[in-house]
Amino acid sequence: MTDKLNIDKLDLQIIQHMMGDATISYADLGKKTFLFRGNHTCPD
């Protein structure tokens, strides 16, 4: 069985930051990806 992953631009940004620094905190990830500023909308 092969399941396709639903990865969007934000997911890729988070993965890239974590690959660059595996010790990054969730708070810093949010700041770097603007999650805390409400720029990301979740699908219904």
C-alpha distances in whole Angstrom, upper triangle without the diagonal:
4,6,10,13,16,19,22,25,26,23,24,27,27,24,27,30,28,27,31,32,30,33,33,34,32,35,36,32,33,37,35,33,35,33,36,38,36,35,31,30,27,26,26
4,7,10,13,15,19,22,23,20,20,24,24,21,24,27,25,25,28,30,28,31,31,32,30,33,33,30,31,34,32,29,32,30,34,35,33,32,28,27,25,23,24
4,6,9,12,16,19,20,17,18,22,21,19,22,25,23,23,27,28,26,29,29,29,27,30,30,27,28,31,29,26,29,27,30,32,30,28,25,24,21,19,21
4,6,9,12,16,17,14,15,19,19,17,20,22,22,21,25,26,25,28,27,28,26,28,28,25,25,28,27,24,26,25,28,29,27,25,22,21,19,17,19
4,6,9,13,14,11,12,15,15,14,16,19,18,18,22,23,22,24,24,24,22,25,25,21,22,25,23,20,23,21,24,26,24,22,19,18,16,15,17
4,7,10,11,9,11,14,14,14,16,19,18,19,22,23,22,25,23,23,21,23,23,20,20,23,21,18,20,18,22,23,21,19,16,15,13,12,14
4,7,8,6,7,10,11,10,13,15,15,16,19,20,19,22,20,21,18,21,20,17,17,20,18,15,17,16,20,21,19,17,14,14,12,13,16
4,6,5,6,9,10,11,13,15,16,17,19,20,20,22,20,21,18,20,19,16,16,18,16,13,15,14,18,18,16,14,11,11,11,11,15
4,5,5,6,9,10,11,12,14,15,17,19,19,21,19,20,17,19,18,14,14,16,13,10,12,13,16,16,15,12,10,12,12,14,17
4,5,5,6,9,10,11,12,14,15,17,17,19,16,16,14,15,14,11,10,12,11,7,9,9,13,14,13,10,8,10,11,13,16
4,5,5,6,9,10,11,12,14,15,15,17,15,15,13,15,15,11,12,14,12,9,12,11,15,16,15,14,11,13,12,14,17
4,5,5,6,9,10,10,12,14,15,17,15,17,15,17,16,12,13,15,12,10,14,14,17,18,18,15,13,15,15,17,20
4,5,5,6,9,10,11,12,13,15,13,14,13,14,13,9,11,12,9,7,11,11,15,16,16,14,12,15,16,18,21
4,5,5,6,9,10,11,11,13,10,11,10,12,10,7,9,11,9,7,11,10,14,15,16,14,13,15,15,18,21
4,5,5,6,9,10,10,12,11,13,12,15,13,10,12,14,12,11,14,14,17,19,19,18,16,18,18,20,23
4,5,5,6,9,10,13,11,14,14,16,13,10,13,14,11,11,15,15,18,20,20,18,17,20,20,22,26
4,5,5,6,8,10,8,10,11,12,10,7,11,11,8,9,13,14,16,18,19,18,17,20,20,23,26
4,5,5,5,7,7,9,10,12,10,8,12,13,11,12,15,15,17,20,21,20,18,21,21,24,27
4,6,6,9,10,13,14,16,14,12,15,16,14,14,18,18,21,23,24,23,21,24,24,26,29
4,7,9,9,12,14,16,13,12,15,15,13,14,18,19,21,23,24,23,22,25,25,28,31
4,5,6,9,12,14,11,10,14,14,12,14,17,18,20,22,24,23,22,25,25,28,31
4,6,9,11,13,12,11,14,16,14,16,19,19,20,23,24,24,23,25,25,28,30
4,6,9,12,10,10,14,15,14,16,19,18,19,22,24,24,23,26,26,29,31
4,7,8,6,7,10,11,10,12,15,15,16,19,20,20,20,23,23,26,29
4,5,5,6,9,10,11,12,14,13,14,17,19,19,19,21,21,25,27
4,5,5,6,9,10,10,12,10,11,14,15,16,15,18,18,21,23
4,5,5,6,9,10,10,9,9,12,14,15,15,18,19,22,24
4,5,5,6,8,10,10,10,13,15,15,16,19,20,23,26
4,5,5,6,8,8,10,12,14,14,13,16,17,20,23
4,6,5,6,5,6,9,10,11,10,14,15,18,21
4,6,5,7,6,8,11,11,12,16,17,21,24
4,6,8,9,10,13,12,12,16,18,21,24
4,6,8,9,10,9,9,13,14,17,21
4,5,5,7,6,8,11,14,17,20
4,5,6,6,6,9,11,15,17
4,6,8,9,11,13,17,19
4,6,8,11,14,17,19
4,6,7,10,14,16
4,7,10,13,16
4,7,10,13
4,7,9
4,6
4
